[in-house]
Amino acid sequence: MHLTSTHFDEPTARKMVSKYDNVLSLHGYSGNEKHIFVGGTDRERAKKLTQLLNQNGFPAELITKGHDEIAGINPGNIANKNRTGKSIQLEISQPLRSAMFHSFSSKGRASSKTQTFYRFTNVLSTFVSASY
């Protein structure tokens, strides 16, 4: 079962998102290559994050045309329901997500993080610290 961001309306999450100016959301897609699509409504920061990901060895592509289903620009997307409507949405391919864990099962992920996971989260932490 797949619940899209435009259909996600859990009240606690909606209330939480509405308190912030910016949202960074992580999603997954079933691609064949290790890759990240970067979308969202905050185009300036999305472009900077795309560059930072690429500089750190994570193949990333800023969504400019097409891929509307994962672009993260729909006003109904929960990430865009914050105070400013600005968001960044990362769509991470299944092969890259799998590379972040020794065991990609629901139970296994908590205790099997790889160096790829730590490198990725470090890039995101660096970006957030420098951008907000």
C-alpha positions as CSV (number, residue, x, y, z in Angstrom):
1,M,0.0,0.0,0.0
2,H,1.3,3.4,-0.9
3,L,0.0,6.6,0.6
4,T,0.9,9.6,-1.4
5,S,2.0,12.9,0.3
6,T,-1.1,14.6,-1.2
7,H,-3.4,12.1,0.6
8,F,-1.5,12.0,3.9
9,D,-3.8,13.9,6.3
10,E,-3.0,12.5,9.7
11,P,-4.1,15.3,12.1
12,T,-1.0,15.2,14.4
13,A,1.4,15.4,11.4
14,R,-0.6,18.2,9.8
15,K,-0.6,20.2,13.0
16,M,3.2,19.7,13.4
17,V,4.0,20.7,9.8
18,S,1.8,23.9,10.2
19,K,4.1,25.2,12.9
20,Y,7.2,25.4,10.7
21,D,8.4,27.6,7.9
22,N,10.2,24.8,6.0
23,V,9.9,21.1,5.6
24,L,12.4,18.6,4.3
25,S,10.8,15.2,3.5
26,L,12.3,11.9,2.5
27,H,10.6,9.4,0.2
28,G,11.5,6.4,-1.7
29,Y,11.0,5.2,-5.3
30,S,11.7,1.9,-7.0
31,G,14.4,2.9,-9.5
32,N,17.2,0.6,-10.7
33,E,20.2,2.9,-10.0
34,K,21.5,4.6,-6.8
35,H,19.9,8.0,-7.4
36,I,18.1,10.8,-5.7
37,F,15.5,13.1,-7.3
38,V,15.3,16.4,-5.5
39,G,12.0,18.3,-5.7
40,G,9.8,20.5,-3.7
41,T,8.7,24.1,-3.8
42,D,11.8,25.7,-2.3
43,R,13.7,25.6,-5.6
44,E,16.7,27.7,-4.5
45,R,17.5,25.5,-1.6
46,A,16.6,22.3,-3.5
47,K,19.2,23.3,-6.1
48,K,21.9,23.8,-3.4
49,L,21.1,20.5,-1.8
50,T,21.3,18.7,-5.2
51,Q,24.8,20.2,-5.7
52,L,25.9,19.2,-2.1
53,L,24.6,15.6,-2.6
54,N,26.5,15.3,-5.9
55,Q,29.7,16.8,-4.4
56,N,29.5,14.1,-1.7
57,G,29.1,11.2,-4.0
58,F,25.3,10.8,-4.0
59,P,23.9,11.0,-7.6
60,A,21.2,13.6,-7.4
61,E,19.1,15.4,-9.9
62,L,16.9,18.4,-9.5
63,I,13.5,17.8,-10.9
64,T,12.8,20.4,-13.5
65,K,10.2,18.8,-15.8
66,G,8.3,15.6,-15.7
67,H,8.2,13.3,-12.8
68,D,5.1,15.2,-11.5
69,E,4.1,12.4,-9.3
70,I,7.4,12.8,-7.2
71,A,8.1,16.5,-7.8
72,G,6.7,17.5,-4.4
73,I,5.1,20.7,-5.8
74,N,1.5,19.9,-5.3
75,P,-0.2,22.4,-2.9
76,G,-2.0,19.4,-1.4
77,N,1.3,17.7,-0.4
78,I,1.6,17.7,3.4
79,A,5.1,19.1,3.2
80,N,3.8,22.2,1.5
81,K,1.2,22.8,4.3
82,N,3.7,24.6,6.4
83,R,3.6,28.4,7.1
84,T,5.5,29.5,4.0
85,G,4.6,26.6,1.6
86,K,8.3,26.0,1.1
87,S,9.6,22.4,1.0
88,I,12.2,20.1,-0.3
89,Q,11.3,16.6,-1.2
90,L,13.9,13.9,-1.6
91,E,13.0,10.8,-3.6
92,I,15.6,8.1,-2.9
93,S,15.9,5.1,-5.1
94,Q,15.5,1.6,-3.6
95,P,19.1,0.6,-4.4
96,L,20.5,3.6,-2.6
97,R,18.2,3.1,0.4
98,S,19.3,-0.6,0.5
99,A,22.9,0.5,0.5
100,M,22.3,2.4,3.7
101,F,21.6,-0.8,5.7
102,H,23.1,-4.2,6.0
103,S,19.6,-5.6,6.5
104,F,16.9,-3.6,4.7
105,S,14.0,-5.3,6.5
106,S,11.8,-3.2,8.8
107,K,13.3,-4.8,11.9
108,G,16.9,-4.9,10.5
109,R,17.3,-1.3,9.6
110,A,17.4,0.0,13.1
111,S,20.6,-1.9,14.0
112,S,22.3,-2.3,10.6
113,K,23.2,1.2,9.3
114,T,26.2,1.4,6.9
115,Q,28.7,4.1,6.3
116,T,26.5,5.2,3.3
117,F,23.7,5.9,5.8
118,Y,26.0,8.0,8.0
119,R,27.5,9.9,5.1
120,F,24.0,10.6,3.8
121,T,22.7,11.8,7.1
122,N,25.8,13.9,7.6
123,V,25.2,15.7,4.3
124,L,21.6,16.4,5.3
125,S,22.7,17.7,8.7
126,T,25.3,19.9,7.2
127,F,22.8,21.3,4.7
128,V,20.2,22.0,7.3
129,S,22.6,23.7,9.6
130,A,24.0,25.9,6.8
131,S,20.6,26.7,5.2
132,Y,18.1,27.4,8.0
